[in-house]
Amino acid sequence: ANDQVITELSTRVHELFPLRSDSDELKDFVTSSIESIAGGGAVVDKESVAKGMKWVDDDGDGHISKKEVAKYYNLAGKKFMEISKTIKQLGPMLAMFGGMDMNGGGGDGFKMDL
């Protein structure tokens, strides 16, 4: 990823939305997010950032407003809560399946006798 582009983007976003303690912390978050999604060799340049920002630019004016950011920030939070709730509900069932002896013999895996 292009370090200069990420630094500039993080600085500008932090000025508008100071959700992190400083722009360096935001830069670290952005960098790790890009690497986890696209891999360590992802190319980040002005064009790729502009393309990605179109996802948030609902009115297509080429500018990301606080209202647009807030909408997606809230949406992401709601999705995270839904996923967390689902995991919490499935946890006991998964634990139950994990404790079952599907083999009947207490071994490691399935036994297939021909």
Contacts in CASP RR format, 6 or more apart in sequence:
PFRMAT RR
TARGET T0000
AUTHOR 0000-0000-0000
METHOD contacts of the structure
MODEL  1
ANDQVITELSTRVHELFPLRSDSDELKDFVTSSIESIAGGGAVVDKESVA
KGMKWVDDDGDGHISKKEVAKYYNLAGKKFMEISKTIKQLGPMLAMFGGM
DMNGGGGDGFKMDL
1 31 0 8 1.000
1 34 0 8 1.000
1 35 0 8 1.000
1 40 0 8 1.000
1 41 0 8 1.000
1 42 0 8 1.000
1 43 0 8 1.000
1 44 0 8 1.000
2 43 0 8 1.000
2 44 0 8 1.000
2 45 0 8 1.000
5 44 0 8 1.000
5 45 0 8 1.000
5 46 0 8 1.000
5 49 0 8 1.000
6 27 0 8 1.000
6 30 0 8 1.000
6 31 0 8 1.000
6 34 0 8 1.000
6 44 0 8 1.000
7 23 0 8 1.000
7 27 0 8 1.000
9 30 0 8 1.000
9 49 0 8 1.000
10 23 0 8 1.000
10 24 0 8 1.000
10 26 0 8 1.000
10 27 0 8 1.000
10 30 0 8 1.000
11 23 0 8 1.000
11 27 0 8 1.000
13 23 0 8 1.000
13 26 0 8 1.000
14 20 0 8 1.000
14 22 0 8 1.000
14 23 0 8 1.000
14 26 0 8 1.000
15 23 0 8 1.000
16 66 0 8 1.000
17 66 0 8 1.000
17 69 0 8 1.000
19 26 0 8 1.000
20 26 0 8 1.000
20 29 0 8 1.000
34 40 0 8 1.000
34 42 0 8 1.000
34 44 0 8 1.000
35 41 0 8 1.000
35 42 0 8 1.000
53 62 0 8 1.000
53 64 0 8 1.000
54 60 0 8 1.000
54 62 0 8 1.000
56 64 0 8 1.000
56 68 0 8 1.000
56 69 0 8 1.000
56 72 0 8 1.000
57 63 0 8 1.000
57 64 0 8 1.000
57 68 0 8 1.000
58 68 0 8 1.000
58 71 0 8 1.000
59 65 0 8 1.000
59 68 0 8 1.000
102 109 0 8 1.000
102 110 0 8 1.000
103 109 0 8 1.000
103 110 0 8 1.000
103 111 0 8 1.000
END
